[in-house]
Amino acid sequence: MKETGGTLMDNADASRIDEPPHRHHWQRIARWREVGPEQWHDWRWQARNLIRTLEDLEGIVPLREAEKKKLAPIAQEYHFAITPHYAALIDPDDPHDPIRRQAVPAREEGCYYGNETEDPLHEVEHAPVPGLTHRYPDRALLVTTDFCYMYCRHCTRKRIWKNGETPVTRDAIRAMAGYIRQHPEIRDAIVSGGDPLSLPLEQLDFILAELRSIPHLEIIRIGTRVPVVLPMKVTPELVAVLEKHGPIWLNTQFNHPREVTPESAAAVDRLLRAGVPVNNQSVLLRGVNDSPRTMLALNHALLRAKIRPYYLFQCDPVIGAEHFRTTVDAGLKIMSALRGHTSGLALPTYVIDLPGGGGKVPVSPNYVIGENEDGLVLHNFEGKTYTYPHPARAARSPRRRSVETLDPVPA
């Protein structure tokens, strides 16, 4: 896909000049040339036609036989699946295409550099019952399935891919809910996976009903990439289940502006109309979005689709994803480049999820140069220097008072 004038061209306009014209963008791919809109926009058809093998990739991305042989062991260790919707966004002429990098196995996944681990965030270590991570005082995360419609190559839970593609049993869900029921300090539950929106509606309804029956649980969040990779799955029936158990908040992961398709925007609109707010949690990925221009275009596209840019995560040091990691300095430079050149609504919070289970820590560019007797010296987005004056001397010498703090979390 090409960029022009700082904006992305529509899919329909991005076909190669030497290709025959196609009425729909997916029809440029031979196997889908006869697929009409009704079939293409049916999530069941999309799910039945997931791309799961290197042979399935034929005609979507060019792979030489030698490359297939090198990728075969990678694809076996870390299996893959790509929805037709997402695959049709790949530029076949660009071997470094940012959509391809997120979806198609790469040789770099077989490299190990010494700092990566299978569970960098120590989710298993903080799991008092299987599948539930309780790291923060008032929040708990529940892994409800091992299945995804697309397996992101940078996923922090690559370790669970080896378990197959099975949903968590109802007994296991009851055990997780039972733990939350016994801990009244937990007011926020994050339903995750795998992708919980891949579950049958009856199972999703069961999980949400179990959680909603807990009196002290105020908020349920769902972590999913369905609005990105299979937006057709956000059906009126699915939305009705979410609305039934509200308040539900939905966190998704758009990483590149080309992912914000009309289908994705329509899916988000259906969620919002049902009272389900949608936040975005991007991951900073080398070769995908590690430039100010791309990040700006992404966040503007999100706002046009009524999605709030919430977090920008530093990529976790997980085995098989080192080639996606940038330096923190690169992330800070991106955030610094965005500040002042766009609305604050388009600025996510840049965070590191600390290895070892330390939790999320926000990081931001330092605008403070120093302090003198007149005030605090800072520079702005243009590099100009300003002084923020100290309060009046009388106001700086008040009677001392105690400062309220939150109790530390027990070790």
C-alpha positions as CSV (number, residue, x, y, z in Angstrom):
1,M,0.0,0.0,0.0
2,K,1.3,3.5,-0.8
3,E,1.2,6.7,1.1
4,T,0.4,10.0,-0.6
5,G,0.2,13.5,0.8
6,G,0.6,12.1,4.4
7,T,-2.5,10.0,4.1
8,L,-3.1,6.4,3.2
9,M,-4.7,5.6,-0.1
10,D,-7.9,3.7,-0.1
11,N,-7.5,0.0,-0.6
12,A,-9.5,0.1,-3.8
13,D,-7.0,2.7,-5.2
14,A,-3.9,0.9,-4.1
15,S,-3.9,-2.0,-6.7
16,R,-1.0,-2.2,-9.0
17,I,-1.4,-0.5,-12.4
18,D,-0.5,-3.6,-14.3
19,E,-3.3,-5.7,-12.6
20,P,-6.7,-6.0,-14.1
21,P,-9.2,-3.8,-12.2
22,H,-11.2,-5.5,-9.5
23,R,-14.4,-4.3,-8.0
24,H,-13.3,-5.1,-4.5
25,H,-9.8,-4.9,-3.0
26,W,-9.7,-8.6,-2.0
27,Q,-10.4,-9.7,-5.5
28,R,-6.9,-8.8,-6.6
29,I,-5.9,-12.1,-4.9
30,A,-6.7,-15.0,-7.3
31,R,-8.3,-17.4,-4.7
32,W,-10.8,-14.7,-3.7
33,R,-11.5,-13.3,-7.1
34,E,-15.0,-14.8,-7.1
35,V,-15.8,-14.0,-3.5
36,G,-18.5,-11.4,-3.3
37,P,-19.2,-8.8,-0.6
38,E,-21.9,-10.9,1.2
39,Q,-19.5,-13.9,1.5
40,W,-16.5,-11.7,2.4
41,H,-18.3,-9.8,5.2
42,D,-19.6,-13.1,6.8
43,W,-17.4,-13.7,9.8
44,R,-18.1,-17.5,9.6
45,W,-16.7,-17.6,6.0
46,Q,-13.7,-15.7,7.2
47,A,-13.2,-18.1,10.1
48,R,-13.5,-21.1,7.8
49,N,-10.9,-19.7,5.5
50,L,-8.1,-18.8,7.9
51,I,-4.7,-19.0,6.4
52,R,-2.8,-21.6,8.5
53,T,0.0,-23.1,6.4
54,L,2.9,-21.8,4.3
55,E,1.1,-23.3,1.3
56,D,-2.0,-21.2,2.2
57,L,0.2,-18.1,1.8
58,E,0.7,-18.8,-1.9
59,G,-0.7,-15.9,-3.9
60,I,-0.8,-13.6,-0.8
61,V,2.9,-13.2,-0.1
62,P,5.7,-14.5,-2.4
63,L,7.7,-17.3,-0.7
64,R,10.6,-19.1,-2.4
65,E,11.0,-22.8,-1.7
66,A,14.2,-22.1,0.2
67,E,12.4,-19.6,2.3
68,K,9.6,-22.0,3.0
69,K,12.1,-24.6,4.3
70,K,13.6,-22.1,6.7
71,L,10.2,-21.0,7.9
72,A,8.8,-24.5,8.3
73,P,10.3,-25.2,11.8
74,I,9.3,-21.7,13.0
75,A,5.7,-22.2,11.8
76,Q,5.6,-25.6,13.5
77,E,6.9,-24.2,16.9
78,Y,4.8,-21.0,16.7
79,H,1.8,-21.8,14.6
80,F,0.0,-19.1,12.8
81,A,-3.4,-18.1,11.6
82,I,-4.4,-15.1,9.5
83,T,-7.9,-14.0,8.6
84,P,-8.6,-13.2,4.9
85,H,-9.6,-9.7,6.0
86,Y,-6.2,-9.1,7.5
87,A,-4.2,-10.9,4.8
88,A,-5.8,-8.7,2.1
89,L,-4.2,-5.7,3.7
90,I,-0.7,-7.0,3.0
91,D,1.3,-5.4,0.2
92,P,2.7,-8.5,-1.6
93,D,5.4,-6.4,-3.3
94,D,6.9,-5.3,0.1
95,P,8.8,-8.0,2.0
96,H,9.0,-5.6,4.9
97,D,5.3,-4.7,4.8
98,P,4.2,-3.7,8.4
99,I,1.0,-5.8,8.1
100,R,2.9,-8.8,7.0
101,R,5.5,-8.5,9.8
102,Q,2.7,-8.8,12.4
103,A,1.1,-11.9,10.9
104,V,3.5,-14.0,8.8
105,P,6.2,-16.1,10.5
106,A,9.7,-14.8,10.1
107,R,13.2,-16.5,10.4
108,E,14.1,-14.1,13.2
109,E,11.6,-15.8,15.5
110,G,14.0,-18.7,15.8
111,C,16.8,-16.4,17.1
112,Y,17.6,-16.2,20.8
113,Y,19.8,-13.3,22.2
114,G,19.9,-14.2,25.9
115,N,17.5,-11.6,27.5
116,E,14.2,-13.0,26.4
117,T,12.0,-15.4,28.3
118,E,8.7,-17.2,27.7
119,D,6.9,-15.3,30.4
120,P,8.7,-12.0,30.8
121,L,5.8,-10.4,32.8
122,H,5.8,-13.4,35.3
123,E,2.1,-13.9,34.7
124,V,2.3,-17.6,35.8
125,E,4.2,-16.7,38.9
126,H,1.4,-14.2,39.9
127,A,-1.4,-16.8,39.2
128,P,-3.0,-17.9,42.5
129,V,-5.3,-20.1,40.5
130,P,-4.6,-21.4,37.0
131,G,-5.3,-18.8,34.3
132,L,-5.8,-15.8,36.7
133,T,-3.0,-13.3,37.2
134,H,-3.4,-11.0,40.3
135,R,-0.6,-8.4,40.2
136,Y,-2.2,-5.1,41.0
137,P,-4.3,-4.7,44.2
138,D,-7.6,-4.0,42.5
139,R,-7.3,-5.8,39.2
140,A,-7.2,-9.4,38.0
141,L,-6.6,-10.8,34.5
142,L,-8.3,-14.0,33.3
143,V,-7.0,-16.1,30.4
144,T,-10.2,-17.6,28.9
145,T,-8.9,-19.3,25.7
146,D,-5.8,-20.2,23.9
147,F,-7.3,-19.5,20.5
148,C,-6.9,-16.4,18.3
149,Y,-8.2,-15.7,14.8
150,M,-4.7,-14.3,14.2
151,Y,-1.5,-15.0,16.1
152,C,0.4,-11.8,16.4
153,R,4.1,-12.6,15.9
154,H,5.1,-10.2,18.8
155,C,2.6,-11.8,21.3
156,T,3.8,-11.8,24.9
157,R,1.9,-15.1,25.5
158,K,3.5,-17.1,22.8
159,R,4.1,-19.7,25.5
160,I,0.4,-20.7,25.5
161,W,0.3,-21.4,21.8
162,K,2.0,-24.7,22.6
163,N,-1.1,-25.7,24.5
164,G,-3.2,-26.0,21.4
165,E,-6.3,-23.9,20.6
166,T,-8.7,-24.8,23.4
167,P,-11.1,-22.7,25.5
168,V,-10.7,-22.8,29.2
169,T,-13.2,-25.1,30.9
170,R,-16.2,-23.8,32.8
171,D,-14.8,-25.3,36.0
172,A,-11.7,-23.3,35.5
173,I,-13.7,-20.2,34.9
174,R,-15.7,-20.9,38.1
175,A,-12.4,-21.2,40.0
176,M,-11.1,-17.9,38.7
177,A,-14.4,-16.2,39.6
178,G,-14.3,-17.9,43.0
179,Y,-10.9,-16.3,43.7
180,I,-12.2,-12.9,42.8
181,R,-15.3,-13.5,45.0
182,Q,-13.0,-14.1,47.9
183,H,-11.0,-10.9,47.3
184,P,-13.2,-7.9,47.7
185,E,-10.3,-5.5,46.9
186,I,-10.6,-6.6,43.2
187,R,-13.0,-4.2,41.5
188,D,-11.8,-4.7,37.8
189,A,-11.5,-7.9,35.8
190,I,-9.7,-8.1,32.4
191,V,-11.0,-11.0,30.3
192,S,-8.2,-12.0,28.0
193,G,-6.7,-14.9,26.1
194,G,-6.0,-15.8,23.3
195,D,-9.0,-13.8,22.1
196,P,-12.1,-14.0,24.2
197,L,-14.3,-12.7,21.4
198,S,-13.4,-15.9,19.5
199,L,-15.4,-17.9,22.0
200,P,-18.9,-19.1,21.3
201,L,-21.4,-16.6,22.5
202,E,-22.8,-19.1,25.0
203,Q,-19.3,-19.4,26.6
204,L,-18.7,-15.7,26.5
205,D,-22.1,-15.1,28.1
206,F,-21.3,-17.6,30.8
207,I,-18.0,-16.0,31.7
208,L,-19.4,-12.5,31.8
209,A,-22.4,-13.7,33.9
210,E,-20.0,-15.4,36.4
211,L,-18.1,-12.2,36.8
212,R,-21.1,-9.9,36.9
213,S,-22.6,-12.0,39.8
214,I,-19.7,-10.8,42.0
215,P,-21.1,-7.9,44.0
216,H,-17.8,-6.0,44.5
217,L,-16.7,-6.3,40.9
218,E,-17.4,-2.9,39.2
219,I,-15.7,-3.1,35.8
220,I,-15.2,-5.8,33.3
221,R,-12.6,-5.2,30.5
222,I,-12.1,-7.4,27.4
223,G,-8.8,-7.6,25.6
224,T,-9.3,-8.5,21.9
225,R,-7.9,-7.9,18.4
226,V,-11.2,-8.9,16.7
227,P,-12.0,-5.3,15.7
228,V,-8.7,-5.3,13.9
229,V,-8.4,-8.8,12.3
230,L,-12.0,-9.9,12.1
231,P,-14.3,-6.9,12.5
232,M,-17.2,-8.8,10.9
233,K,-17.4,-10.9,14.1
234,V,-18.7,-7.8,16.0
235,T,-22.3,-8.8,15.2
236,P,-25.5,-7.5,16.8
237,E,-25.7,-10.8,18.7
238,L,-22.2,-10.4,20.1
239,V,-22.9,-6.7,21.0
240,A,-26.1,-7.7,22.8
241,V,-24.1,-10.1,25.0
242,L,-21.7,-7.4,26.0
243,E,-24.4,-4.8,26.5
244,K,-26.3,-7.3,28.8
245,H,-23.4,-7.5,31.2
246,G,-22.2,-3.8,31.2
247,P,-20.4,-1.8,32.1
248,I,-18.0,-3.5,29.7
249,W,-14.8,-1.7,28.4
250,L,-13.1,-3.1,25.3
251,N,-9.3,-2.7,24.8
252,T,-8.0,-3.6,21.3
253,Q,-4.7,-3.3,19.5
254,F,-4.3,-1.3,16.2
255,N,-0.6,-1.0,15.4
256,H,-0.7,0.6,11.9
257,P,-3.0,3.1,10.2
258,R,-3.7,0.7,7.4
259,E,-5.4,-1.6,9.9
260,V,-8.1,1.0,10.6
261,T,-10.4,-0.1,7.8
262,P,-14.0,0.9,7.1
263,E,-15.1,-2.5,8.5
264,S,-13.1,-1.9,11.7
265,A,-14.7,1.6,12.1
266,A,-18.2,0.1,11.6
267,A,-17.5,-2.6,14.2
268,V,-16.3,0.0,16.7
269,D,-19.4,2.1,16.0
270,R,-21.7,-0.9,16.9
271,L,-19.8,-1.3,20.2
272,L,-20.1,2.4,21.1
273,R,-23.8,2.5,20.3
274,A,-24.2,-0.3,22.8
275,G,-22.4,1.6,25.5
276,V,-19.0,-0.3,25.2
277,P,-16.1,2.2,25.2
278,V,-13.2,1.2,22.9
279,N,-9.6,2.0,23.9
280,N,-6.5,1.2,21.9
281,Q,-3.3,-0.4,23.2
282,S,-0.6,-0.2,20.5
283,V,2.7,-2.0,20.8
284,L,5.8,-0.1,19.6
285,L,7.2,-2.5,16.9
286,R,10.3,-2.1,14.8
287,G,9.4,-1.9,11.2
288,V,5.7,-1.5,11.9
289,N,5.1,1.8,13.6
290,D,8.5,3.0,15.0
291,S,8.3,6.4,13.3
292,P,6.6,9.7,14.3
293,R,4.8,9.9,11.0
294,T,3.3,6.4,11.2
295,M,2.3,6.8,14.9
296,L,0.7,10.2,14.1
297,A,-1.3,8.7,11.2
298,L,-2.3,5.8,13.4
299,N,-3.6,7.9,16.2
300,H,-5.4,10.3,13.9
301,A,-7.1,7.3,12.2
302,L,-8.1,5.9,15.6
303,L,-9.7,9.2,16.6
304,R,-11.6,9.4,13.3
305,A,-13.0,5.9,14.1
306,K,-13.9,7.1,17.7
307,I,-11.2,4.9,19.3
308,R,-9.2,6.4,22.2
309,P,-5.4,6.0,21.9
310,Y,-4.8,4.7,25.4
311,Y,-1.4,3.0,25.7
312,L,1.7,2.7,23.6
313,F,3.5,-0.4,25.0
314,Q,7.2,-1.0,24.8
315,C,7.5,-4.5,23.2
316,D,8.1,-7.2,25.8
317,P,11.3,-9.2,25.8
318,V,9.5,-12.5,24.9
319,I,11.3,-15.3,23.1
320,G,10.7,-15.1,19.4
321,A,10.0,-11.4,19.3
322,E,13.3,-9.7,19.8
323,H,13.4,-8.4,16.2
324,F,10.3,-6.3,17.0
325,R,11.9,-4.5,19.9
326,T,13.1,-0.9,19.7
327,T,15.1,1.1,22.2
328,V,13.1,3.1,24.8
329,D,14.9,6.1,23.5
330,A,13.3,5.6,20.1
331,G,9.9,5.5,21.8
332,L,10.6,8.7,23.7
333,K,11.7,10.5,20.5
334,I,8.4,9.5,18.9
335,M,6.4,10.8,21.8
336,S,8.5,14.0,21.9
337,A,7.9,14.4,18.1
338,L,4.1,14.1,18.6
339,R,3.8,16.4,21.5
340,G,2.5,19.9,20.4
341,H,2.0,18.7,16.8
342,T,-1.3,17.1,17.5
343,S,-4.2,17.1,20.0
344,G,-3.6,15.6,23.4
345,L,-6.4,13.2,22.5
346,A,-4.0,11.6,20.0
347,L,-1.2,11.0,22.5
348,P,-1.3,7.6,24.2
349,T,0.6,7.0,27.5
350,Y,3.9,5.4,26.7
351,V,4.5,2.5,29.1
352,I,6.9,-0.3,29.9
353,D,5.4,-3.4,31.4
354,L,8.4,-4.3,33.6
355,P,10.0,-7.7,33.2
356,G,9.7,-9.8,36.3
357,G,6.1,-8.8,37.0
358,G,6.9,-5.2,38.1
359,G,3.8,-3.9,36.4
360,K,3.3,-0.9,34.0
361,V,5.5,2.1,34.4
362,P,4.8,5.3,32.3
363,V,7.8,6.9,30.6
364,S,7.8,10.3,28.9
365,P,10.2,12.8,27.4
366,N,11.8,15.1,30.0
367,Y,10.8,18.7,29.4
368,V,12.4,20.0,32.6
369,I,15.8,21.6,32.1
370,G,16.4,22.7,35.6
371,E,15.4,25.1,38.4
372,N,16.6,28.5,39.5
373,E,15.5,31.1,42.0
374,D,12.8,32.4,39.6
375,G,11.2,29.1,38.9
376,L,11.2,25.9,37.0
377,V,13.0,26.0,33.6
378,L,11.4,24.0,30.8
379,H,11.5,23.6,27.0
380,N,8.4,23.2,24.9
381,F,7.7,21.1,21.7
382,E,9.6,23.7,19.6
383,G,12.7,23.6,21.8
384,K,12.1,27.1,23.2
385,T,12.9,27.7,26.8
386,Y,10.4,29.0,29.3
387,T,10.3,29.6,33.1
388,Y,7.4,28.6,35.2
389,P,7.5,30.9,38.2
390,H,7.6,29.7,41.8
391,P,4.6,30.5,43.9
392,A,4.9,33.6,46.1
393,R,7.2,33.3,49.1
394,A,4.3,33.4,51.6
395,A,2.6,30.6,49.7
396,R,5.8,28.6,49.6
397,S,6.0,28.5,53.5
398,P,2.7,27.1,54.6
399,R,2.1,25.3,57.9
400,R,3.3,21.7,57.3
401,R,0.6,19.1,56.9
402,S,0.6,15.4,56.4
403,V,0.4,14.0,52.8
404,E,-2.0,11.2,52.3
405,T,-0.5,8.2,50.5
406,L,-1.8,4.8,49.4
407,D,-0.8,1.8,51.5
408,P,2.0,-0.2,49.8
409,V,1.1,-3.5,48.3
410,P,2.1,-6.4,50.5
411,A,5.0,-8.4,49.2
